[in-house]
Amino acid sequence: MNLLCAVITNQPRNMKDIIEAELSQGWMFPIPLHYINCLTHGELAPVDIDDKVWSEQPDSSKKTKYRLTHDQSFEASQGSSVNGRVITEK
């Protein structure tokens, strides 16, 4: 699969691997960039890699686990982040 990512990260190889895995599992799906303006209630959020998580190996050693993060505290379009607009009572 060819994957073009316009992402600035210090871990481009890990980012590409994670995004390809999420695409193949159906957890993410690509859309053409020009389609973003057609998403009436859609929003974009910065993504990056978290490498502070450890995966314990069978021999009890630890290995860095890379995890994709979505920054929902980012204030983009409405002057308030996604997290700030969550109705916690619901």
PyMOL Python script that loads the backbone (N, CA, C, O; Angstrom):
from pymol import cmd

cmd.read_pdbstr("""\
ATOM      1  N   MET A   1       0.852  -1.177   0.000  1.00  0.00           N
ATOM      2  CA  MET A   1       0.000   0.000   0.000  1.00  0.00           C
ATOM      3  C   MET A   1       0.894   1.234   0.000  1.00  0.00           C
ATOM      4  O   MET A   1       1.800   1.348   0.825  1.00  0.00           O
ATOM      5  N   ASN A   2       0.644   2.140  -0.907  1.00  0.00           N
ATOM      6  CA  ASN A   2       1.355   3.413  -0.886  1.00  0.00           C
ATOM      7  C   ASN A   2       0.597   4.372   0.007  1.00  0.00           C
ATOM      8  O   ASN A   2      -0.612   4.553  -0.135  1.00  0.00           O
ATOM      9  N   LEU A   3       1.318   4.979   0.922  1.00  0.00           N
ATOM     10  CA  LEU A   3       0.674   5.876   1.871  1.00  0.00           C
ATOM     11  C   LEU A   3       1.430   7.188   1.872  1.00  0.00           C
ATOM     12  O   LEU A   3       2.622   7.230   2.179  1.00  0.00           O
ATOM     13  N   LEU A   4       0.738   8.255   1.530  1.00  0.00           N
ATOM     14  CA  LEU A   4       1.336   9.580   1.558  1.00  0.00           C
ATOM     15  C   LEU A   4       0.817  10.282   2.791  1.00  0.00           C
ATOM     16  O   LEU A   4      -0.387  10.484   2.946  1.00  0.00           O
ATOM     17  N   CYS A   5       1.725  10.648   3.660  1.00  0.00           N
ATOM     18  CA  CYS A   5       1.342  11.287   4.913  1.00  0.00           C
ATOM     19  C   CYS A   5       1.962  12.669   4.997  1.00  0.00           C
ATOM     20  O   CYS A   5       3.182  12.809   4.908  1.00  0.00           O
ATOM     21  N   ALA A   6       1.149  13.677   5.166  1.00  0.00           N
ATOM     22  CA  ALA A   6       1.661  15.023   5.391  1.00  0.00           C
ATOM     23  C   ALA A   6       1.694  15.248   6.892  1.00  0.00           C
ATOM     24  O   ALA A   6       0.945  16.066   7.426  1.00  0.00           O
ATOM     25  N   VAL A   7       2.554  14.527   7.556  1.00  0.00           N
ATOM     26  CA  VAL A   7       2.643  14.575   9.013  1.00  0.00           C
ATOM     27  C   VAL A   7       4.071  14.918   9.394  1.00  0.00           C
ATOM     28  O   VAL A   7       5.020  14.337   8.868  1.00  0.00           O
ATOM     29  N   ILE A   8       4.219  15.855  10.303  1.00  0.00           N
ATOM     30  CA  ILE A   8       5.544  16.185  10.821  1.00  0.00           C
ATOM     31  C   ILE A   8       5.698  15.434  12.128  1.00  0.00           C
ATOM     32  O   ILE A   8       4.971  15.685  13.089  1.00  0.00           O
ATOM     33  N   THR A   9       6.639  14.518  12.161  1.00  0.00           N
ATOM     34  CA  THR A   9       6.870  13.726  13.350  1.00  0.00           C
ATOM     35  C   THR A   9       8.346  13.367  13.407  1.00  0.00           C
ATOM     36  O   THR A   9       9.028  13.347  12.382  1.00  0.00           O
ATOM     37  N   ASN A  10       8.829  13.089  14.592  1.00  0.00           N
ATOM     38  CA  ASN A  10      10.218  12.664  14.705  1.00  0.00           C
ATOM     39  C   ASN A  10      10.340  11.151  14.533  1.00  0.00           C
ATOM     40  O   ASN A  10      11.428  10.593  14.674  1.00  0.00           O
ATOM     41  N   GLN A  11       9.221  10.487  14.228  1.00  0.00           N
ATOM     42  CA  GLN A  11       9.220   9.039  14.048  1.00  0.00           C
ATOM     43  C   GLN A  11       8.408   8.654  12.809  1.00  0.00           C
ATOM     44  O   GLN A  11       7.394   7.966  12.924  1.00  0.00           O
ATOM     45  N   PRO A  12       8.847   9.094  11.625  1.00  0.00           N
ATOM     46  CA  PRO A  12       8.045   8.856  10.416  1.00  0.00           C
ATOM     47  C   PRO A  12       7.836   7.375  10.106  1.00  0.00           C
ATOM     48  O   PRO A  12       6.758   7.002   9.642  1.00  0.00           O
ATOM     49  N   ARG A  13       8.821   6.528  10.344  1.00  0.00           N
ATOM     50  CA  ARG A  13       8.669   5.098  10.040  1.00  0.00           C
ATOM     51  C   ARG A  13       7.597   4.472  10.932  1.00  0.00           C
ATOM     52  O   ARG A  13       6.747   3.719  10.455  1.00  0.00           O
ATOM     53  N   ASN A  14       7.640   4.788  12.230  1.00  0.00           N
ATOM     54  CA  ASN A  14       6.634   4.248  13.150  1.00  0.00           C
ATOM     55  C   ASN A  14       5.254   4.800  12.824  1.00  0.00           C
ATOM     56  O   ASN A  14       4.264   4.072  12.901  1.00  0.00           O
ATOM     57  N   MET A  15       5.174   6.075  12.462  1.00  0.00           N
ATOM     58  CA  MET A  15       3.888   6.680  12.102  1.00  0.00           C
ATOM     59  C   MET A  15       3.291   5.957  10.895  1.00  0.00           C
ATOM     60  O   MET A  15       2.107   5.621  10.892  1.00  0.00           O
ATOM     61  N   LYS A  16       4.105   5.722   9.882  1.00  0.00           N
ATOM     62  CA  LYS A  16       3.623   5.049   8.674  1.00  0.00           C
ATOM     63  C   LYS A  16       3.132   3.638   9.010  1.00  0.00           C
ATOM     64  O   LYS A  16       2.064   3.229   8.555  1.00  0.00           O
ATOM     65  N   ASP A  17       3.903   2.897   9.800  1.00  0.00           N
ATOM     66  CA  ASP A  17       3.510   1.530  10.171  1.00  0.00           C
ATOM     67  C   ASP A  17       2.195   1.512  10.945  1.00  0.00           C
ATOM     68  O   ASP A  17       1.334   0.673  10.684  1.00  0.00           O
ATOM     69  N   ILE A  18       2.038   2.425  11.887  1.00  0.00           N
ATOM     70  CA  ILE A  18       0.822   2.464  12.705  1.00  0.00           C
ATOM     71  C   ILE A  18      -0.390   2.838  11.858  1.00  0.00           C
ATOM     72  O   ILE A  18      -1.448   2.220  11.976  1.00  0.00           O
ATOM     73  N   ILE A  19      -0.237   3.845  11.007  1.00  0.00           N
ATOM     74  CA  ILE A  19      -1.368   4.265  10.171  1.00  0.00           C
ATOM     75  C   ILE A  19      -1.754   3.145   9.205  1.00  0.00           C
ATOM     76  O   ILE A  19      -2.942   2.898   8.999  1.00  0.00           O
ATOM     77  N   GLU A  20      -0.773   2.466   8.609  1.00  0.00           N
ATOM     78  CA  GLU A  20      -1.090   1.350   7.716  1.00  0.00           C
ATOM     79  C   GLU A  20      -1.830   0.238   8.469  1.00  0.00           C
ATOM     80  O   GLU A  20      -2.762  -0.356   7.928  1.00  0.00           O
ATOM     81  N   ALA A  21      -1.426  -0.045   9.702  1.00  0.00           N
ATOM     82  CA  ALA A  21      -2.109  -1.072  10.501  1.00  0.00           C
ATOM     83  C   ALA A  21      -3.545  -0.646  10.810  1.00  0.00           C
ATOM     84  O   ALA A  21      -4.464  -1.459  10.716  1.00  0.00           O
ATOM     85  N   GLU A  22      -3.742   0.617  11.176  1.00  0.00           N
ATOM     86  CA  GLU A  22      -5.097   1.097  11.485  1.00  0.00           C
ATOM     87  C   GLU A  22      -5.981   1.082  10.242  1.00  0.00           C
ATOM     88  O   GLU A  22      -7.168   0.770  10.328  1.00  0.00           O
ATOM     89  N   LEU A  23      -5.415   1.414   9.097  1.00  0.00           N
ATOM     90  CA  LEU A  23      -6.175   1.357   7.848  1.00  0.00           C
ATOM     91  C   LEU A  23      -6.581  -0.078   7.532  1.00  0.00           C
ATOM     92  O   LEU A  23      -7.730  -0.328   7.166  1.00  0.00           O
ATOM     93  N   SER A  24      -5.658  -1.021   7.668  1.00  0.00           N
ATOM     94  CA  SER A  24      -5.961  -2.407   7.326  1.00  0.00           C
ATOM     95  C   SER A  24      -6.982  -3.029   8.285  1.00  0.00           C
ATOM     96  O   SER A  24      -7.699  -3.958   7.912  1.00  0.00           O
ATOM     97  N   GLN A  25      -7.047  -2.520   9.513  1.00  0.00           N
ATOM     98  CA  GLN A  25      -8.009  -3.032  10.497  1.00  0.00           C
ATOM     99  C   GLN A  25      -9.344  -2.290  10.441  1.00  0.00           C
ATOM    100  O   GLN A  25     -10.293  -2.656  11.135  1.00  0.00           O
ATOM    101  N   GLY A  26      -9.411  -1.248   9.611  1.00  0.00           N
ATOM    102  CA  GLY A  26     -10.650  -0.493   9.462  1.00  0.00           C
ATOM    103  C   GLY A  26     -10.888   0.533  10.557  1.00  0.00           C
ATOM    104  O   GLY A  26     -12.001   1.043  10.690  1.00  0.00           O
ATOM    105  N   TRP A  27      -9.868   0.846  11.342  1.00  0.00           N
ATOM    106  CA  TRP A  27     -10.025   1.833  12.418  1.00  0.00           C
ATOM    107  C   TRP A  27      -9.852   3.258  11.911  1.00  0.00           C
ATOM    108  O   TRP A  27     -10.286   4.208  12.563  1.00  0.00           O
ATOM    109  N   MET A  28      -9.227   3.409  10.764  1.00  0.00           N
ATOM    110  CA  MET A  28      -9.071   4.700  10.099  1.00  0.00           C
ATOM    111  C   MET A  28      -9.418   4.459   8.634  1.00  0.00           C
ATOM    112  O   MET A  28      -9.380   3.323   8.161  1.00  0.00           O
ATOM    113  N   PHE A  29      -9.754   5.519   7.925  1.00  0.00           N
ATOM    114  CA  PHE A  29      -9.922   5.385   6.485  1.00  0.00           C
ATOM    115  C   PHE A  29      -9.457   6.673   5.828  1.00  0.00           C
ATOM    116  O   PHE A  29      -9.689   7.764   6.348  1.00  0.00           O
ATOM    117  N   PRO A  30      -8.801   6.541   4.685  1.00  0.00           N
ATOM    118  CA  PRO A  30      -8.292   7.732   4.004  1.00  0.00           C
ATOM    119  C   PRO A  30      -9.390   8.425   3.219  1.00  0.00           C
ATOM    120  O   PRO A  30     -10.291   7.780   2.683  1.00  0.00           O
ATOM    121  N   ILE A  31      -9.305   9.729   3.159  1.00  0.00           N
ATOM    122  CA  ILE A  31     -10.192  10.504   2.296  1.00  0.00           C
ATOM    123  C   ILE A  31      -9.322  11.506   1.547  1.00  0.00           C
ATOM    124  O   ILE A  31      -8.282  11.927   2.053  1.00  0.00           O
ATOM    125  N   PRO A  32      -9.739  11.886   0.357  1.00  0.00           N
ATOM    126  CA  PRO A  32      -8.967  12.894  -0.384  1.00  0.00           C
ATOM    127  C   PRO A  32      -8.945  14.206   0.407  1.00  0.00           C
ATOM    128  O   PRO A  32      -9.940  14.595   1.018  1.00  0.00           O
ATOM    129  N   LEU A  33      -7.812  14.867   0.384  1.00  0.00           N
ATOM    130  CA  LEU A  33      -7.654  16.100   1.153  1.00  0.00           C
ATOM    131  C   LEU A  33      -8.709  17.152   0.781  1.00  0.00           C
ATOM    132  O   LEU A  33      -9.201  17.866   1.654  1.00  0.00           O
ATOM    133  N   HIS A  34      -9.053  17.249  -0.493  1.00  0.00           N
ATOM    134  CA  HIS A  34     -10.031  18.262  -0.903  1.00  0.00           C
ATOM    135  C   HIS A  34     -11.433  17.975  -0.339  1.00  0.00           C
ATOM    136  O   HIS A  34     -12.278  18.869  -0.315  1.00  0.00           O
ATOM    137  N   TYR A  35     -11.681  16.764   0.106  1.00  0.00           N
ATOM    138  CA  TYR A  35     -12.991  16.394   0.650  1.00  0.00           C
ATOM    139  C   TYR A  35     -13.218  16.948   2.061  1.00  0.00           C
ATOM    140  O   TYR A  35     -14.357  17.003   2.524  1.00  0.00           O
ATOM    141  N   ILE A  36     -12.161  17.352   2.736  1.00  0.00           N
ATOM    142  CA  ILE A  36     -12.263  17.872   4.106  1.00  0.00           C
ATOM    143  C   ILE A  36     -13.304  18.994   4.190  1.00  0.00           C
ATOM    144  O   ILE A  36     -14.078  19.047   5.146  1.00  0.00           O
ATOM    145  N   ASN A  37     -13.329  19.878   3.209  1.00  0.00           N
ATOM    146  CA  ASN A  37     -14.272  21.002   3.240  1.00  0.00           C
ATOM    147  C   ASN A  37     -15.720  20.562   3.090  1.00  0.00           C
ATOM    148  O   ASN A  37     -16.625  21.349   3.366  1.00  0.00           O
ATOM    149  N   CYS A  38     -15.967  19.329   2.661  1.00  0.00           N
ATOM    150  CA  CYS A  38     -17.329  18.816   2.519  1.00  0.00           C
ATOM    151  C   CYS A  38     -17.861  18.222   3.821  1.00  0.00           C
ATOM    152  O   CYS A  38     -19.055  17.941   3.925  1.00  0.00           O
ATOM    153  N   LEU A  39     -17.004  18.029   4.803  1.00  0.00           N
ATOM    154  CA  LEU A  39     -17.424  17.435   6.074  1.00  0.00           C
ATOM    155  C   LEU A  39     -18.002  18.536   6.962  1.00  0.00           C
ATOM    156  O   LEU A  39     -17.265  19.238   7.654  1.00  0.00           O
ATOM    157  N   THR A  40     -19.304  18.677   6.937  1.00  0.00           N
ATOM    158  CA  THR A  40     -19.977  19.769   7.635  1.00  0.00           C
ATOM    159  C   THR A  40     -19.614  19.823   9.116  1.00  0.00           C
ATOM    160  O   THR A  40     -19.327  20.901   9.638  1.00  0.00           O
ATOM    161  N   HIS A  41     -19.621  18.699   9.792  1.00  0.00           N
ATOM    162  CA  HIS A  41     -19.333  18.684  11.227  1.00  0.00           C
ATOM    163  C   HIS A  41     -18.008  17.987  11.534  1.00  0.00           C
ATOM    164  O   HIS A  41     -17.734  17.634  12.681  1.00  0.00           O
ATOM    165  N   GLY A  42     -17.198  17.795  10.507  1.00  0.00           N
ATOM    166  CA  GLY A  42     -15.913  17.134  10.696  1.00  0.00           C
ATOM    167  C   GLY A  42     -14.865  18.103  11.223  1.00  0.00           C
ATOM    168  O   GLY A  42     -14.966  19.314  11.022  1.00  0.00           O
ATOM    169  N   GLU A  43     -13.879  17.569  11.884  1.00  0.00           N
ATOM    170  CA  GLU A  43     -12.777  18.375  12.392  1.00  0.00           C
ATOM    171  C   GLU A  43     -11.478  17.619  12.213  1.00  0.00           C
ATOM    172  O   GLU A  43     -11.456  16.390  12.146  1.00  0.00           O
ATOM    173  N   LEU A  44     -10.409  18.366  12.137  1.00  0.00           N
ATOM    174  CA  LEU A  44      -9.078  17.791  12.076  1.00  0.00           C
ATOM    175  C   LEU A  44      -8.403  18.000  13.417  1.00  0.00           C
ATOM    176  O   LEU A  44      -8.639  19.000  14.096  1.00  0.00           O
ATOM    177  N   ALA A  45      -7.576  17.066  13.786  1.00  0.00           N
ATOM    178  CA  ALA A  45      -6.822  17.197  15.036  1.00  0.00           C
ATOM    179  C   ALA A  45      -5.400  16.708  14.781  1.00  0.00           C
ATOM    180  O   ALA A  45      -5.187  15.780  14.000  1.00  0.00           O
ATOM    181  N   PRO A  46      -4.435  17.331  15.440  1.00  0.00           N
ATOM    182  CA  PRO A  46      -3.053  16.874  15.269  1.00  0.00           C
ATOM    183  C   PRO A  46      -2.877  15.446  15.782  1.00  0.00           C
ATOM    184  O   PRO A  46      -3.493  15.048  16.770  1.00  0.00           O
ATOM    185  N   VAL A  47      -2.030  14.687  15.097  1.00  0.00           N
ATOM    186  CA  VAL A  47      -1.688  13.336  15.530  1.00  0.00           C
ATOM    187  C   VAL A  47      -0.172  13.250  15.681  1.00  0.00           C
ATOM    188  O   VAL A  47       0.573  13.994  15.042  1.00  0.00           O
ATOM    189  N   ASP A  48       0.257  12.355  16.513  1.00  0.00           N
ATOM    190  CA  ASP A  48       1.684  12.100  16.684  1.00  0.00           C
ATOM    191  C   ASP A  48       1.860  10.712  17.274  1.00  0.00           C
ATOM    192  O   ASP A  48       0.899   9.949  17.377  1.00  0.00           O
ATOM    193  N   ILE A  49       3.054  10.392  17.653  1.00  0.00           N
ATOM    194  CA  ILE A  49       3.393   9.091  18.213  1.00  0.00           C
ATOM    195  C   ILE A  49       3.773   9.268  19.678  1.00  0.00           C
ATOM    196  O   ILE A  49       4.566  10.143  20.025  1.00  0.00           O
ATOM    197  N   ASP A  50       3.201   8.431  20.525  1.00  0.00           N
ATOM    198  CA  ASP A  50       3.578   8.370  21.939  1.00  0.00           C
ATOM    199  C   ASP A  50       4.477   7.157  22.097  1.00  0.00           C
ATOM    200  O   ASP A  50       4.079   6.029  21.806  1.00  0.00           O
ATOM    201  N   ASP A  51       5.693   7.405  22.561  1.00  0.00           N
ATOM    202  CA  ASP A  51       6.627   6.297  22.741  1.00  0.00           C
ATOM    203  C   ASP A  51       6.971   6.091  24.213  1.00  0.00           C
ATOM    204  O   ASP A  51       8.021   5.542  24.546  1.00  0.00           O
ATOM    205  N   LYS A  52       6.069   6.539  25.089  1.00  0.00           N
ATOM    206  CA  LYS A  52       6.306   6.428  26.528  1.00  0.00           C
ATOM    207  C   LYS A  52       5.614   5.205  27.130  1.00  0.00           C
ATOM    208  O   LYS A  52       5.608   5.027  28.348  1.00  0.00           O
ATOM    209  N   VAL A  53       5.039   4.377  26.285  1.00  0.00           N
ATOM    210  CA  VAL A  53       4.337   3.183  26.731  1.00  0.00           C
ATOM    211  C   VAL A  53       5.270   1.988  26.541  1.00  0.00           C
ATOM    212  O   VAL A  53       6.001   1.908  25.553  1.00  0.00           O
ATOM    213  N   TRP A  54       5.236   1.072  27.490  1.00  0.00           N
ATOM    214  CA  TRP A  54       6.106  -0.090  27.414  1.00  0.00           C
ATOM    215  C   TRP A  54       5.285  -1.353  27.294  1.00  0.00           C
ATOM    216  O   TRP A  54       4.229  -1.489  27.911  1.00  0.00           O
ATOM    217  N   SER A  55       5.779  -2.267  26.499  1.00  0.00           N
ATOM    218  CA  SER A  55       5.159  -3.573  26.336  1.00  0.00           C
ATOM    219  C   SER A  55       6.071  -4.597  26.998  1.00  0.00           C
ATOM    220  O   SER A  55       7.246  -4.710  26.650  1.00  0.00           O
ATOM    221  N   GLU A  56       5.521  -5.343  27.955  1.00  0.00           N
ATOM    222  CA  GLU A  56       6.334  -6.345  28.638  1.00  0.00           C
ATOM    223  C   GLU A  56       6.442  -7.592  27.774  1.00  0.00           C
ATOM    224  O   GLU A  56       5.440  -8.104  27.275  1.00  0.00           O
ATOM    225  N   GLN A  57       7.660  -8.071  27.605  1.00  0.00           N
ATOM    226  CA  GLN A  57       7.955  -9.241  26.791  1.00  0.00           C
ATOM    227  C   GLN A  57       7.865 -10.514  27.640  1.00  0.00           C
ATOM    228  O   GLN A  57       7.902 -10.432  28.868  1.00  0.00           O
ATOM    229  N   PRO A  58       7.749 -11.677  27.014  1.00  0.00           N
ATOM    230  CA  PRO A  58       7.662 -12.940  27.758  1.00  0.00           C
ATOM    231  C   PRO A  58       8.841 -13.175  28.713  1.00  0.00           C
ATOM    232  O   PRO A  58       8.697 -13.847  29.735  1.00  0.00           O
ATOM    233  N   ASP A  59      10.009 -12.614  28.368  1.00  0.00           N
ATOM    234  CA  ASP A  59      11.183 -12.799  29.237  1.00  0.00           C
ATOM    235  C   ASP A  59      11.268 -11.716  30.320  1.00  0.00           C
ATOM    236  O   ASP A  59      12.304 -11.575  30.971  1.00  0.00           O
ATOM    237  N   SER A  60      10.187 -10.951  30.516  1.00  0.00           N
ATOM    238  CA  SER A  60      10.073  -9.872  31.506  1.00  0.00           C
ATOM    239  C   SER A  60      10.824  -8.600  31.126  1.00  0.00           C
ATOM    240  O   SER A  60      10.829  -7.642  31.899  1.00  0.00           O
ATOM    241  N   SER A  61      11.456  -8.568  29.959  1.00  0.00           N
ATOM    242  CA  SER A  61      12.075  -7.324  29.508  1.00  0.00           C
ATOM    243  C   SER A  61      10.969  -6.404  28.989  1.00  0.00           C
ATOM    244  O   SER A  61       9.836  -6.833  28.771  1.00  0.00           O
ATOM    245  N   LYS A  62      11.317  -5.149  28.798  1.00  0.00           N
ATOM    246  CA  LYS A  62      10.333  -4.185  28.305  1.00  0.00           C
ATOM    247  C   LYS A  62      10.789  -3.640  26.965  1.00  0.00           C
ATOM    248  O   LYS A  62      11.976  -3.414  26.732  1.00  0.00           O
ATOM    249  N   LYS A  63       9.818  -3.435  26.097  1.00  0.00           N
ATOM    250  CA  LYS A  63      10.075  -2.927  24.759  1.00  0.00           C
ATOM    251  C   LYS A  63       9.202  -1.700  24.554  1.00  0.00           C
ATOM    252  O   LYS A  63       8.047  -1.681  24.980  1.00  0.00           O
ATOM    253  N   THR A  64       9.745  -0.673  23.904  1.00  0.00           N
ATOM    254  CA  THR A  64       8.958   0.526  23.621  1.00  0.00           C
ATOM    255  C   THR A  64       7.778   0.171  22.726  1.00  0.00           C
ATOM    256  O   THR A  64       7.928  -0.528  21.724  1.00  0.00           O
ATOM    257  N   LYS A  65       6.615   0.658  23.102  1.00  0.00           N
ATOM    258  CA  LYS A  65       5.407   0.439  22.316  1.00  0.00           C
ATOM    259  C   LYS A  65       5.000   1.792  21.749  1.00  0.00           C
ATOM    260  O   LYS A  65       4.839   2.752  22.501  1.00  0.00           O
ATOM    261  N   TYR A  66       4.834   1.879  20.455  1.00  0.00           N
ATOM    262  CA  TYR A  66       4.471   3.138  19.810  1.00  0.00           C
ATOM    263  C   TYR A  66       2.959   3.192  19.633  1.00  0.00           C
ATOM    264  O   TYR A  66       2.339   2.237  19.164  1.00  0.00           O
ATOM    265  N   ARG A  67       2.379   4.320  20.015  1.00  0.00           N
ATOM    266  CA  ARG A  67       0.923   4.463  19.986  1.00  0.00           C
ATOM    267  C   ARG A  67       0.575   5.767  19.289  1.00  0.00           C
ATOM    268  O   ARG A  67       1.190   6.798  19.558  1.00  0.00           O
ATOM    269  N   LEU A  68      -0.398   5.729  18.405  1.00  0.00           N
ATOM    270  CA  LEU A  68      -0.867   6.921  17.716  1.00  0.00           C
ATOM    271  C   LEU A  68      -1.729   7.738  18.676  1.00  0.00           C
ATOM    272  O   LEU A  68      -2.608   7.192  19.341  1.00  0.00           O
ATOM    273  N   THR A  69      -1.481   9.030  18.747  1.00  0.00           N
ATOM    274  CA  THR A  69      -2.287   9.890  19.616  1.00  0.00           C
ATOM    275  C   THR A  69      -3.004  10.942  18.769  1.00  0.00           C
ATOM    276  O   THR A  69      -2.491  11.382  17.740  1.00  0.00           O
ATOM    277  N   HIS A  70      -4.178  11.329  19.210  1.00  0.00           N
ATOM    278  CA  HIS A  70      -4.984  12.376  18.571  1.00  0.00           C
ATOM    279  C   HIS A  70      -5.160  13.474  19.603  1.00  0.00           C
ATOM    280  O   HIS A  70      -5.680  13.215  20.688  1.00  0.00           O
ATOM    281  N   ASP A  71      -4.744  14.683  19.297  1.00  0.00           N
ATOM    282  CA  ASP A  71      -4.812  15.783  20.260  1.00  0.00           C
ATOM    283  C   ASP A  71      -6.180  16.451  20.202  1.00  0.00           C
ATOM    284  O   ASP A  71      -6.380  17.393  19.435  1.00  0.00           O
ATOM    285  N   GLN A  72      -7.119  15.967  21.008  1.00  0.00           N
ATOM    286  CA  GLN A  72      -8.469  16.533  21.022  1.00  0.00           C
ATOM    287  C   GLN A  72      -8.580  17.751  21.943  1.00  0.00           C
ATOM    288  O   GLN A  72      -9.666  18.299  22.125  1.00  0.00           O
ATOM    289  N   SER A  73      -7.441  18.173  22.527  1.00  0.00           N
ATOM    290  CA  SER A  73      -7.443  19.412  23.306  1.00  0.00           C
ATOM    291  C   SER A  73      -7.046  20.585  22.414  1.00  0.00           C
ATOM    292  O   SER A  73      -7.016  21.726  22.875  1.00  0.00           O
ATOM    293  N   PHE A  74      -6.743  20.324  21.156  1.00  0.00           N
ATOM    294  CA  PHE A  74      -6.351  21.335  20.176  1.00  0.00           C
ATOM    295  C   PHE A  74      -7.570  22.172  19.799  1.00  0.00           C
ATOM    296  O   PHE A  74      -8.612  21.633  19.427  1.00  0.00           O
ATOM    297  N   GLU A  75      -7.431  23.486  19.898  1.00  0.00           N
ATOM    298  CA  GLU A  75      -8.542  24.382  19.548  1.00  0.00           C
ATOM    299  C   GLU A  75      -8.404  24.784  18.091  1.00  0.00           C
ATOM    300  O   GLU A  75      -7.515  25.556  17.731  1.00  0.00           O
ATOM    301  N   ALA A  76      -9.279  24.262  17.263  1.00  0.00           N
ATOM    302  CA  ALA A  76      -9.151  24.511  15.828  1.00  0.00           C
ATOM    303  C   ALA A  76     -10.223  25.459  15.305  1.00  0.00           C
ATOM    304  O   ALA A  76      -9.971  26.650  15.124  1.00  0.00           O
ATOM    305  N   SER A  77     -11.393  24.940  15.069  1.00  0.00           N
ATOM    306  CA  SER A  77     -12.380  25.685  14.290  1.00  0.00           C
ATOM    307  C   SER A  77     -13.396  26.476  15.106  1.00  0.00           C
ATOM    308  O   SER A  77     -13.888  27.497  14.627  1.00  0.00           O
ATOM    309  N   GLN A  78     -13.720  26.051  16.293  1.00  0.00           N
ATOM    310  CA  GLN A  78     -14.818  26.681  17.016  1.00  0.00           C
ATOM    311  C   GLN A  78     -14.370  27.465  18.242  1.00  0.00           C
ATOM    312  O   GLN A  78     -15.203  27.870  19.053  1.00  0.00           O
ATOM    313  N   GLY A  79     -13.073  27.684  18.387  1.00  0.00           N
ATOM    314  CA  GLY A  79     -12.578  28.438  19.531  1.00  0.00           C
ATOM    315  C   GLY A  79     -12.583  27.633  20.815  1.00  0.00           C
ATOM    316  O   GLY A  79     -12.286  28.161  21.887  1.00  0.00           O
ATOM    317  N   SER A  80     -12.918  26.356  20.711  1.00  0.00           N
ATOM    318  CA  SER A  80     -12.940  25.467  21.855  1.00  0.00           C
ATOM    319  C   SER A  80     -12.597  24.075  21.361  1.00  0.00           C
ATOM    320  O   SER A  80     -13.034  23.674  20.282  1.00  0.00           O
ATOM    321  N   SER A  81     -11.828  23.343  22.130  1.00  0.00           N
ATOM    322  CA  SER A  81     -11.403  22.010  21.704  1.00  0.00           C
ATOM    323  C   SER A  81     -12.563  21.013  21.741  1.00  0.00           C
ATOM    324  O   SER A  81     -13.611  21.284  22.327  1.00  0.00           O
ATOM    325  N   VAL A  82     -12.361  19.864  21.108  1.00  0.00           N
ATOM    326  CA  VAL A  82     -13.345  18.771  21.183  1.00  0.00           C
ATOM    327  C   VAL A  82     -13.543  18.392  22.642  1.00  0.00           C
ATOM    328  O   VAL A  82     -14.675  18.238  23.101  1.00  0.00           O
ATOM    329  N   ASN A  83     -12.447  18.243  23.368  1.00  0.00           N
ATOM    330  CA  ASN A  83     -12.559  17.900  24.788  1.00  0.00           C
ATOM    331  C   ASN A  83     -13.354  18.941  25.567  1.00  0.00           C
ATOM    332  O   ASN A  83     -14.109  18.596  26.476  1.00  0.00           O
ATOM    333  N   GLY A  84     -13.188  20.212  25.215  1.00  0.00           N
ATOM    334  CA  GLY A  84     -13.898  21.285  25.917  1.00  0.00           C
ATOM    335  C   GLY A  84     -15.378  21.343  25.617  1.00  0.00           C
ATOM    336  O   GLY A  84     -16.143  21.954  26.363  1.00  0.00           O
ATOM    337  N   ARG A  85     -15.791  20.707  24.524  1.00  0.00           N
ATOM    338  CA  ARG A  85     -17.215  20.712  24.142  1.00  0.00           C
ATOM    339  C   ARG A  85     -17.949  19.435  24.533  1.00  0.00           C
ATOM    340  O   ARG A  85     -19.135  19.294  24.236  1.00  0.00           O
ATOM    341  N   VAL A  86     -17.279  18.522  25.182  1.00  0.00           N
ATOM    342  CA  VAL A  86     -17.915  17.275  25.602  1.00  0.00           C
ATOM    343  C   VAL A  86     -18.895  17.556  26.747  1.00  0.00           C
ATOM    344  O   VAL A  86     -18.569  18.254  27.707  1.00  0.00           O
ATOM    345  N   ILE A  87     -20.083  17.005  26.621  1.00  0.00           N
ATOM    346  CA  ILE A  87     -21.083  17.129  27.685  1.00  0.00           C
ATOM    347  C   ILE A  87     -20.882  15.905  28.594  1.00  0.00           C
ATOM    348  O   ILE A  87     -21.387  14.819  28.308  1.00  0.00           O
ATOM    349  N   THR A  88     -20.154  16.094  29.667  1.00  0.00           N
ATOM    350  CA  THR A  88     -19.746  14.962  30.509  1.00  0.00           C
ATOM    351  C   THR A  88     -20.927  14.261  31.165  1.00  0.00           C
ATOM    352  O   THR A  88     -20.819  13.081  31.496  1.00  0.00           O
ATOM    353  N   GLU A  89     -22.046  14.941  31.363  1.00  0.00           N
ATOM    354  CA  GLU A  89     -23.201  14.322  31.984  1.00  0.00           C
ATOM    355  C   GLU A  89     -23.812  13.258  31.086  1.00  0.00           C
ATOM    356  O   GLU A  89     -24.515  12.369  31.567  1.00  0.00           O
ATOM    357  N   LYS A  90     -23.553  13.341  29.797  1.00  0.00           N
ATOM    358  CA  LYS A  90     -24.128  12.378  28.840  1.00  0.00           C
ATOM    359  C   LYS A  90     -23.128  11.318  28.532  1.00  0.00           C
ATOM    360  O   LYS A  90     -23.411  10.411  27.749  1.00  0.00           O
TER     361      LYS A  90
END
""", "prot")
cmd.dss("prot")
cmd.show_as("cartoon", "prot")
cmd.util.cbc("prot")
cmd.orient("prot")
